[in-house]
Amino acid sequence: MNDINKLSFVEKCILEAIRIIPEVPIIPRMAHEDGDVNGVSIRKNDRILIYMTPNHMDSTQFAEPTKYN
């Protein structure tokens, strides 16, 4: 079991692969209260879909978002 703790490079590879191709690309949610997101009005009980890929490919968060590094 001690060898698993030494696999930091493998862990980084797995996390980067998941970032580029998320295991769950869409997360469904339901609004619990009225609100506003980036100028879009959301009412209580509206169904919302969160697309993960655009978040993972955001150049403001990742220097080279389309590159596996």
ZILIN-V883176 format. One line per field, one symbol per residue. ss: DSSP state (H for helix, E for strand, L for the rest). burial: 1 if it has 16 or more other C-alpha atoms within 10 Angstrom, else 0. A space follows every 50 residues. Layout:
ss = ???
burial = ???
This chain:
ss = LLLHHHLHHHHHHHHHHHHHLLLLLEEEEELLLLEEELLEEELLLLEEEE EHHHHHLLLLLLLLLLLLL
burial = 00000000000000010011000000000000000000000100000000 0100011000000010000
